[in-house]
Amino acid sequence: MKITKLAIVFVLIAFPFTWLNRLHASEQSYNLRTETAYNSMLGTAVDDAAYALHSKLKQSEQYSGYDSDKRYSLDVQLAVSTFFNTIFINMNVVEDQVIQESIKHYIPAVGVIGYDGFTLYTEEEYQASGQSYYKHIMRTLKPYTHVDDKGNLLQFTLDDYVVVYNPSTKQWSRGYRQELGDRIDIPLLRDASLFDSVRRQTIIEHIQNDLAYAINKHNERARRNGISYTFTLPTIPDEEWQNSINDVGVIAFIQGLPMGSGVYNNYALGGSRILKASLYYGVTLNGIKYVYPGKCTSVNPEKVFSSQREAAAEGYILKRC
């Protein structure tokens, strides 16, 4: 009889712990499945947005003389709407605008990495009839600018094309680094390796600073909307940043999204892969036109092409370094 009583007592004591452990294991399993689904949703959303960026490609007049796949006006509004549409479809809230707006509160920033600048889609405050309202808008594109120690202003792009302002002559110049380096006295333009390093670091810092500012402003608005979660700019590995600025693309963050007893935090980068055209440098030697691949750094080009076909159309013969 004593053994039976002891068994009953043991079961009564052990049951709550067993039940709690099963609940905990079940919750962990649910969170893992939900996190996996959210990761897939976010990755698909930025990929869809990046693809939508160039669904209506139109070459910018500013770069029309340089005929390259990299210099196109991007449909940033379509990209952002595509991003949110994919999110809402995956969360099954396509018909519920109230929940859609609630979800947007957990997305502090969606950024578009453009060829010659960065732009953000964020929630902004505006006044109407003496009342404060909030609305998601696309900010004005900000160029990737750098000022050297002599005061020269350089506007970088995702390749070697650069716009330069010389304060001493008060003149603007634009073209490829190697073209401008031969006629403008700016040391950075004559050093290919240093130019690329400064260009990349400038672009990354501009994007990081804009994102940090946008997330800080989002924190202020989130607190007013009753969201206690503090949004932060996640630490993104330098290698991932370096890869992200090889193409125009989209970057997006989701933070604090309720998920069981926890919250979902993640970011995703999506590149459109339309900026992979190689450059070719045209020169004339002994009256014969030759074109060299862009990796031939010793070449002083008289003309720059974005493809072998383009060079051949003007009578240039392909040569190796």
Secondary structure, 3 states (H helix, E strand, C coil): CHHHHHHHHHHHHHHHHHHHHHHHHHHHHHHHHHHHHHHHHHHHHHHHHHHHHCCCCEECHHHHHHCCCCCEECCHHHHHHHHHHHHHHHCCCCCCHHHHHHHHCCCCCEEEECCCEEEEEEEEEEEECCEEEEEEEECCCEEEEEECCCCCEEEECCCCEEEEEECCCCEEEEEEHHHHHCCCCCHHHHCHHHHHHHHHHHHHHHHHHHHHHHHHHHHHHHHHCCCCCCCCCCCCCHHHHHHHCCCCEEEEEEEEEEECCEEEEEEEEEECCCCCCCCEEEEEECCEEEEEECCCCCCCCCEEECCHHHHHHCCCEECCC
